[in-house]
Amino acid sequence: MIQTNRHQICVVGKKSNDLCTAVLKVISTIGRASAELFPQQEPNTLAVSNRVSFQFASGDYETSGKRYTLVDAHGYIDAVKMLTTGAFAGATGFSAAILLFEVNEGVTPDLVHLSQLVREVGIQTILAFIDQPDKTEDPELIEMCRMEVEEATQLESSQILSGNLNQAVDYQGSDPNAFEWQPIVDLITSLNGLLGDPVDPTDLPLFAPIYEVEDQEDGTSILACWIERGRLSAGQPVDIVGLGDRIRTQCVSAGQSTSVGQARSMAQTVCVDAEPGWISPGLVITNPKKTRAHPHFAAVIYALTVEEAGLHLPLISHDQVQVRLWSIDIEANLAFEDPDRVLSPSETVTAEISMETPLAMFVGASFEVKKMEQIVAMGIVTQILD
């Protein structure tokens, strides 16, 4: 379901599970946390589509009047899919990301890519944590790792923390000021200071894509829609936007909403005043004069593996494709920064996309890319260009 009034924190790195466990153990002594559940969790599997899924674990905590969810990607490719499909974070996106490095391994290509990816998908608050195992006492090695992390991630030194995760996880006491827990306390404090109050998606302007329409003889239409953000109730004036249209009407009645997916949206059936044929799937219900349709946007795209796509169809710059957004397909053109780039399976790329017909959208909206009628990539909108 949509996560309301909660910061969602993406945690990536080889020992991300240990970091999440340490944070929740510390918080359990001073706040409210589900620490006792996290280490024993079997990874959850979230299906993004029929063939695409990723694994993750999550744990909740509360401190200083703010609520948080730590989302631990099970592995590198799971982190890539979690970030580029927008499937977990919902309408408000991840509030922050924590990149976990190990001093003995330094900066790996996978973590360099993930540090770039979290920026590309629009995560503004980023912290790095360097794990220093028990036997790592060489101050030059530690400092060299810090410098490499700072250069690779373009983070300020104040955004890079370090500590011994084994000590933090194994500590059996309950003193939040214990030496073993101090690096974790510093991390919690840094996050809390960098993040304001979390955004409640229901307080945002209404955005409800329509996926099914049933016209009635009495001059109304019954619409099945996803409530991505905002609220919809009977008597509310609305605009219905997209495909070059703007229909001004009102909500006659609204059924009870139900959750859809892990954290994506709410499904709701509504009735609006509309003549037969006015409304079609792909249009979006919005507040009056708050939203318009757009044909051009920037995005980060993840190319499906052969197993996920069912075939091998690489994408190239200026490919003619179909963008599947809000349950409909729109003809579109892809443009990569490198005109010679060939996007192979499991790779990511930033792209500009031009659709033949404009659709309403928002930054953070997820979509699919089809080529020759097959879904070959998934992506997330990072900027509206017009």
Secondary structure as a PSIPRED ss2 file (coil, helix, strand):
# PSIPRED VFORMAT (PSIPRED V4.0)

   1 M C   1.000  0.000  0.000
   2 I C   1.000  0.000  0.000
   3 Q C   1.000  0.000  0.000
   4 T C   1.000  0.000  0.000
   5 N C   1.000  0.000  0.000
   6 R C   1.000  0.000  0.000
   7 H E   0.000  0.000  1.000
   8 Q E   0.000  0.000  1.000
   9 I E   0.000  0.000  1.000
  10 C E   0.000  0.000  1.000
  11 V E   0.000  0.000  1.000
  12 V E   0.000  0.000  1.000
  13 G C   1.000  0.000  0.000
  14 K C   1.000  0.000  0.000
  15 K C   1.000  0.000  0.000
  16 S H   0.000  1.000  0.000
  17 N H   0.000  1.000  0.000
  18 D H   0.000  1.000  0.000
  19 L H   0.000  1.000  0.000
  20 C H   0.000  1.000  0.000
  21 T H   0.000  1.000  0.000
  22 A H   0.000  1.000  0.000
  23 V H   0.000  1.000  0.000
  24 L H   0.000  1.000  0.000
  25 K H   0.000  1.000  0.000
  26 V H   0.000  1.000  0.000
  27 I H   0.000  1.000  0.000
  28 S H   0.000  1.000  0.000
  29 T H   0.000  1.000  0.000
  30 I H   0.000  1.000  0.000
  31 G C   1.000  0.000  0.000
  32 R E   0.000  0.000  1.000
  33 A E   0.000  0.000  1.000
  34 S C   1.000  0.000  0.000
  35 A C   1.000  0.000  0.000
  36 E C   1.000  0.000  0.000
  37 L C   1.000  0.000  0.000
  38 F C   1.000  0.000  0.000
  39 P C   1.000  0.000  0.000
  40 Q C   1.000  0.000  0.000
  41 Q C   1.000  0.000  0.000
  42 E C   1.000  0.000  0.000
  43 P C   1.000  0.000  0.000
  44 N E   0.000  0.000  1.000
  45 T E   0.000  0.000  1.000
  46 L E   0.000  0.000  1.000
  47 A E   0.000  0.000  1.000
  48 V C   1.000  0.000  0.000
  49 S C   1.000  0.000  0.000
  50 N C   1.000  0.000  0.000
  51 R C   1.000  0.000  0.000
  52 V C   1.000  0.000  0.000
  53 S E   0.000  0.000  1.000
  54 F E   0.000  0.000  1.000
  55 Q E   0.000  0.000  1.000
  56 F E   0.000  0.000  1.000
  57 A E   0.000  0.000  1.000
  58 S E   0.000  0.000  1.000
  59 G E   0.000  0.000  1.000
  60 D E   0.000  0.000  1.000
  61 Y E   0.000  0.000  1.000
  62 E E   0.000  0.000  1.000
  63 T E   0.000  0.000  1.000
  64 S C   1.000  0.000  0.000
  65 G C   1.000  0.000  0.000
  66 K E   0.000  0.000  1.000
  67 R E   0.000  0.000  1.000
  68 Y E   0.000  0.000  1.000
  69 T E   0.000  0.000  1.000
  70 L E   0.000  0.000  1.000
  71 V E   0.000  0.000  1.000
  72 D E   0.000  0.000  1.000
  73 A E   0.000  0.000  1.000
  74 H C   1.000  0.000  0.000
  75 G C   1.000  0.000  0.000
  76 Y H   0.000  1.000  0.000
  77 I H   0.000  1.000  0.000
  78 D H   0.000  1.000  0.000
  79 A H   0.000  1.000  0.000
  80 V H   0.000  1.000  0.000
  81 K H   0.000  1.000  0.000
  82 M H   0.000  1.000  0.000
  83 L H   0.000  1.000  0.000
  84 T H   0.000  1.000  0.000
  85 T H   0.000  1.000  0.000
  86 G C   1.000  0.000  0.000
  87 A C   1.000  0.000  0.000
  88 F C   1.000  0.000  0.000
  89 A C   1.000  0.000  0.000
  90 G H   0.000  1.000  0.000
  91 A H   0.000  1.000  0.000
  92 T H   0.000  1.000  0.000
  93 G C   1.000  0.000  0.000
  94 F C   1.000  0.000  0.000
  95 S C   1.000  0.000  0.000
  96 A E   0.000  0.000  1.000
  97 A E   0.000  0.000  1.000
  98 I E   0.000  0.000  1.000
  99 L E   0.000  0.000  1.000
 100 L E   0.000  0.000  1.000
 101 F E   0.000  0.000  1.000
 102 E E   0.000  0.000  1.000
 103 V C   1.000  0.000  0.000
 104 N C   1.000  0.000  0.000
 105 E C   1.000  0.000  0.000
 106 G E   0.000  0.000  1.000
 107 V C   1.000  0.000  0.000
 108 T C   1.000  0.000  0.000
 109 P H   0.000  1.000  0.000
 110 D H   0.000  1.000  0.000
 111 L H   0.000  1.000  0.000
 112 V H   0.000  1.000  0.000
 113 H H   0.000  1.000  0.000
 114 L H   0.000  1.000  0.000
 115 S H   0.000  1.000  0.000
 116 Q H   0.000  1.000  0.000
 117 L H   0.000  1.000  0.000
 118 V H   0.000  1.000  0.000
 119 R H   0.000  1.000  0.000
 120 E H   0.000  1.000  0.000
 121 V C   1.000  0.000  0.000
 122 G C   1.000  0.000  0.000
 123 I C   1.000  0.000  0.000
 124 Q C   1.000  0.000  0.000
 125 T E   0.000  0.000  1.000
 126 I E   0.000  0.000  1.000
 127 L E   0.000  0.000  1.000
 128 A E   0.000  0.000  1.000
 129 F E   0.000  0.000  1.000
 130 I E   0.000  0.000  1.000
 131 D E   0.000  0.000  1.000
 132 Q C   1.000  0.000  0.000
 133 P C   1.000  0.000  0.000
 134 D C   1.000  0.000  0.000
 135 K C   1.000  0.000  0.000
 136 T C   1.000  0.000  0.000
 137 E C   1.000  0.000  0.000
 138 D C   1.000  0.000  0.000
 139 P H   0.000  1.000  0.000
 140 E H   0.000  1.000  0.000
 141 L H   0.000  1.000  0.000
 142 I H   0.000  1.000  0.000
 143 E H   0.000  1.000  0.000
 144 M H   0.000  1.000  0.000
 145 C H   0.000  1.000  0.000
 146 R H   0.000  1.000  0.000
 147 M H   0.000  1.000  0.000
 148 E H   0.000  1.000  0.000
 149 V H   0.000  1.000  0.000
 150 E H   0.000  1.000  0.000
 151 E H   0.000  1.000  0.000
 152 A H   0.000  1.000  0.000
 153 T H   0.000  1.000  0.000
 154 Q C   1.000  0.000  0.000
 155 L C   1.000  0.000  0.000
 156 E C   1.000  0.000  0.000
 157 S H   0.000  1.000  0.000
 158 S H   0.000  1.000  0.000
 159 Q H   0.000  1.000  0.000
 160 I E   0.000  0.000  1.000
 161 L E   0.000  0.000  1.000
 162 S E   0.000  0.000  1.000
 163 G E   0.000  0.000  1.000
 164 N C   1.000  0.000  0.000
 165 L H   0.000  1.000  0.000
 166 N H   0.000  1.000  0.000
 167 Q H   0.000  1.000  0.000
 168 A H   0.000  1.000  0.000
 169 V H   0.000  1.000  0.000
 170 D H   0.000  1.000  0.000
 171 Y C   1.000  0.000  0.000
 172 Q C   1.000  0.000  0.000
 173 G C   1.000  0.000  0.000
 174 S C   1.000  0.000  0.000
 175 D C   1.000  0.000  0.000
 176 P C   1.000  0.000  0.000
 177 N C   1.000  0.000  0.000
 178 A C   1.000  0.000  0.000
 179 F H   0.000  1.000  0.000
 180 E H   0.000  1.000  0.000
 181 W H   0.000  1.000  0.000
 182 Q H   0.000  1.000  0.000
 183 P H   0.000  1.000  0.000
 184 I H   0.000  1.000  0.000
 185 V H   0.000  1.000  0.000
 186 D H   0.000  1.000  0.000
 187 L H   0.000  1.000  0.000
 188 I H   0.000  1.000  0.000
 189 T H   0.000  1.000  0.000
 190 S H   0.000  1.000  0.000
 191 L H   0.000  1.000  0.000
 192 N H   0.000  1.000  0.000
 193 G H   0.000  1.000  0.000
 194 L H   0.000  1.000  0.000
 195 L C   1.000  0.000  0.000
 196 G C   1.000  0.000  0.000
 197 D C   1.000  0.000  0.000
 198 P C   1.000  0.000  0.000
 199 V C   1.000  0.000  0.000
 200 D C   1.000  0.000  0.000
 201 P H   0.000  1.000  0.000
 202 T H   0.000  1.000  0.000
 203 D H   0.000  1.000  0.000
 204 L C   1.000  0.000  0.000
 205 P C   1.000  0.000  0.000
 206 L C   1.000  0.000  0.000
 207 F E   0.000  0.000  1.000
 208 A E   0.000  0.000  1.000
 209 P E   0.000  0.000  1.000
 210 I E   0.000  0.000  1.000
 211 Y E   0.000  0.000  1.000
 212 E E   0.000  0.000  1.000
 213 V E   0.000  0.000  1.000
 214 E E   0.000  0.000  1.000
 215 D E   0.000  0.000  1.000
 216 Q C   1.000  0.000  0.000
 217 E C   1.000  0.000  0.000
 218 D C   1.000  0.000  0.000
 219 G C   1.000  0.000  0.000
 220 T E   0.000  0.000  1.000
 221 S E   0.000  0.000  1.000
 222 I E   0.000  0.000  1.000
 223 L E   0.000  0.000  1.000
 224 A E   0.000  0.000  1.000
 225 C E   0.000  0.000  1.000
 226 W E   0.000  0.000  1.000
 227 I E   0.000  0.000  1.000
 228 E C   1.000  0.000  0.000
 229 R E   0.000  0.000  1.000
 230 G C   1.000  0.000  0.000
 231 R C   1.000  0.000  0.000
 232 L C   1.000  0.000  0.000
 233 S C   1.000  0.000  0.000
 234 A C   1.000  0.000  0.000
 235 G C   1.000  0.000  0.000
 236 Q C   1.000  0.000  0.000
 237 P E   0.000  0.000  1.000
 238 V E   0.000  0.000  1.000
 239 D E   0.000  0.000  1.000
 240 I E   0.000  0.000  1.000
 241 V E   0.000  0.000  1.000
 242 G E   0.000  0.000  1.000
 243 L C   1.000  0.000  0.000
 244 G C   1.000  0.000  0.000
 245 D E   0.000  0.000  1.000
 246 R E   0.000  0.000  1.000
 247 I E   0.000  0.000  1.000
 248 R E   0.000  0.000  1.000
 249 T E   0.000  0.000  1.000
 250 Q E   0.000  0.000  1.000
 251 C E   0.000  0.000  1.000
 252 V E   0.000  0.000  1.000
 253 S E   0.000  0.000  1.000
 254 A E   0.000  0.000  1.000
 255 G C   1.000  0.000  0.000
 256 Q C   1.000  0.000  0.000
 257 S C   1.000  0.000  0.000
 258 T E   0.000  0.000  1.000
 259 S E   0.000  0.000  1.000
 260 V E   0.000  0.000  1.000
 261 G C   1.000  0.000  0.000
 262 Q C   1.000  0.000  0.000
 263 A C   1.000  0.000  0.000
 264 R C   1.000  0.000  0.000
 265 S E   0.000  0.000  1.000
 266 M E   0.000  0.000  1.000
 267 A E   0.000  0.000  1.000
 268 Q E   0.000  0.000  1.000
 269 T E   0.000  0.000  1.000
 270 V E   0.000  0.000  1.000
 271 C E   0.000  0.000  1.000
 272 V E   0.000  0.000  1.000
 273 D E   0.000  0.000  1.000
 274 A C   1.000  0.000  0.000
 275 E C   1.000  0.000  0.000
 276 P C   1.000  0.000  0.000
 277 G C   1.000  0.000  0.000
 278 W C   1.000  0.000  0.000
 279 I C   1.000  0.000  0.000
 280 S C   1.000  0.000  0.000
 281 P C   1.000  0.000  0.000
 282 G C   1.000  0.000  0.000
 283 L C   1.000  0.000  0.000
 284 V E   0.000  0.000  1.000
 285 I E   0.000  0.000  1.000
 286 T E   0.000  0.000  1.000
 287 N C   1.000  0.000  0.000
 288 P C   1.000  0.000  0.000
 289 K C   1.000  0.000  0.000
 290 K C   1.000  0.000  0.000
 291 T C   1.000  0.000  0.000
 292 R C   1.000  0.000  0.000
 293 A E   0.000  0.000  1.000
 294 H E   0.000  0.000  1.000
 295 P E   0.000  0.000  1.000
 296 H E   0.000  0.000  1.000
 297 F E   0.000  0.000  1.000
 298 A E   0.000  0.000  1.000
 299 A E   0.000  0.000  1.000
 300 V E   0.000  0.000  1.000
 301 I E   0.000  0.000  1.000
 302 Y E   0.000  0.000  1.000
 303 A E   0.000  0.000  1.000
 304 L C   1.000  0.000  0.000
 305 T C   1.000  0.000  0.000
 306 V H   0.000  1.000  0.000
 307 E H   0.000  1.000  0.000
 308 E H   0.000  1.000  0.000
 309 A H   0.000  1.000  0.000
 310 G C   1.000  0.000  0.000
 311 L C   1.000  0.000  0.000
 312 H C   1.000  0.000  0.000
 313 L C   1.000  0.000  0.000
 314 P C   1.000  0.000  0.000
 315 L E   0.000  0.000  1.000
 316 I E   0.000  0.000  1.000
 317 S C   1.000  0.000  0.000
 318 H C   1.000  0.000  0.000
 319 D C   1.000  0.000  0.000
 320 Q E   0.000  0.000  1.000
 321 V E   0.000  0.000  1.000
 322 Q E   0.000  0.000  1.000
 323 V E   0.000  0.000  1.000
 324 R E   0.000  0.000  1.000
 325 L E   0.000  0.000  1.000
 326 W C   1.000  0.000  0.000
 327 S C   1.000  0.000  0.000
 328 I E   0.000  0.000  1.000
 329 D E   0.000  0.000  1.000
 330 I E   0.000  0.000  1.000
 331 E E   0.000  0.000  1.000
 332 A E   0.000  0.000  1.000
 333 N E   0.000  0.000  1.000
 334 L E   0.000  0.000  1.000
 335 A E   0.000  0.000  1.000
 336 F E   0.000  0.000  1.000
 337 E C   1.000  0.000  0.000
 338 D C   1.000  0.000  0.000
 339 P C   1.000  0.000  0.000
 340 D C   1.000  0.000  0.000
 341 R C   1.000  0.000  0.000
 342 V E   0.000  0.000  1.000
 343 L E   0.000  0.000  1.000
 344 S C   1.000  0.000  0.000
 345 P C   1.000  0.000  0.000
 346 S C   1.000  0.000  0.000
 347 E C   1.000  0.000  0.000
 348 T E   0.000  0.000  1.000
 349 V E   0.000  0.000  1.000
 350 T E   0.000  0.000  1.000
 351 A E   0.000  0.000  1.000
 352 E E   0.000  0.000  1.000
 353 I E   0.000  0.000  1.000
 354 S E   0.000  0.000  1.000
 355 M E   0.000  0.000  1.000
 356 E E   0.000  0.000  1.000
 357 T E   0.000  0.000  1.000
 358 P E   0.000  0.000  1.000
 359 L E   0.000  0.000  1.000
 360 A E   0.000  0.000  1.000
 361 M C   1.000  0.000  0.000
 362 F C   1.000  0.000  0.000
 363 V C   1.000  0.000  0.000
 364 G C   1.000  0.000  0.000
 365 A C   1.000  0.000  0.000
 366 S E   0.000  0.000  1.000
 367 F E   0.000  0.000  1.000
 368 E E   0.000  0.000  1.000
 369 V E   0.000  0.000  1.000
 370 K E   0.000  0.000  1.000
 371 K E   0.000  0.000  1.000
 372 M C   1.000  0.000  0.000
 373 E C   1.000  0.000  0.000
 374 Q E   0.000  0.000  1.000
 375 I E   0.000  0.000  1.000
 376 V E   0.000  0.000  1.000
 377 A E   0.000  0.000  1.000
 378 M E   0.000  0.000  1.000
 379 G E   0.000  0.000  1.000
 380 I E   0.000  0.000  1.000
 381 V E   0.000  0.000  1.000
 382 T E   0.000  0.000  1.000
 383 Q E   0.000  0.000  1.000
 384 I E   0.000  0.000  1.000
 385 L C   1.000  0.000  0.000
 386 D C   1.000  0.000  0.000
